[in-house]
Amino acid sequence: MSLFTQVSMALQSLSSHPLHEAARHSRFFILHSLIDKYQNKLESHQAKLTPLCVATVNQHYDCMLLLLEAGANPSPRVDEDLRRTPLHIAVAQGWKSAMRLLILYGADLSLTDAINVTPLTLANGKALDRQLIEETSALYNDIKQYQAQANQSLEQHQPEKAASYLFKVAKCWVGVASHEAQFFMRSFYFCKALWFAKQAYELKPRVEFKIIIENLTYQISRTKPYDYRKLEVFFDESFLEDLQTNGLQLTEKTQSHPSSFSLS
C-alpha cells in the first residue's frame, strides 16, 4: 500500500478539529480566521496528520501557504511508521506546486523516512522534479543570503548596497513565479517580488528597479478577483491599493502597446 493511499485512508478517520477540517475542504478564509484562535494547534495531530499534512494531501496550495505563513513546521512527519514528510508525499505524487512551496518555506531536504530515503532520492528517475527541487532549493538559499546581506547593509548605513541586495531578492521571486503553473501561487510570488523591488526602489530610485516594478504590477493586475481577495490576507492594504491603481493604468497602457511589458 502506497504512502498516499495510507494517508488518504487516515483522512477518512479525521476527527472534526476545525483547523483540519478547514484545511481538508479548502476553506481558505475560514482557515485564516481560525489560525489565530488555534495557533498552538498548528502542529496538533489528528489521525497522525497535522493541518499542513492535510492541506498538502488535498493539494490545497492556498491553505498550505496560510499555514506556512503562520509558522507551521514545513517538515512534520506524516506517518510515525514510514516517517515521511509532506515533501516526500509531494515528490512521490509529482505535485510540483507543493514541492516548490514547501521548499521555499524551509522544508528539510535531508530528512529521511523509515527506509532512509530523502525527498531528493525519491525524485531520482524524475529528471524534471529533481531539477525543480534543486533549483528551488538554490533560490531559497539565495533569498535568505541576499536578505541577510540587505539587513546587514542597512545596519551599516549603506542604503545603495542594501537596495542592490533587495533587488536580487526580487529577481529570485520572479524566477520562482515564472516557473509556477498554479494561478494563485504565481500571483503570490509576483507580489513577493514586487514588495522587494519597491523596497529597493525606495532606497535607491533606479530606472531598472522602476521597470521591473511596472512589469510586475501589470502581471499581478491580471489576477482573478477571488484570488486577489486571498492576496489581501498576506499583504498590507496600502501595498494592494497602490497595486490596483497602478495596475489599471498599466493595463490601459499595454492595450495600446502590448509588447511593453515583459519579465524576460
Secondary structure, DSSP 4 states (H G I P E B T S, - for coil): --HHHHHHHHHHT----HHHHHHHTT-HHHHHHHHHHTGGGTT--BTTB-HHHHHHHTT-HHHHHHHHHTT--SS--S-TTT---HHHHHHHHT-HHHHHHHHHTT--TT---TTS--HHHHTTT-HHHHHHHHHHHHHHHHHHHHHHHHHHHHHTT-HHHHHHHHHHHHHHHHHHHHT--SHHHHHHHHHHHHHHHHHHHHHS--HHHHHHHHHHHHHHHTS-HHHHHHHHHHS-HHHHHHHHHHHHHHHHHHHH-TTS----
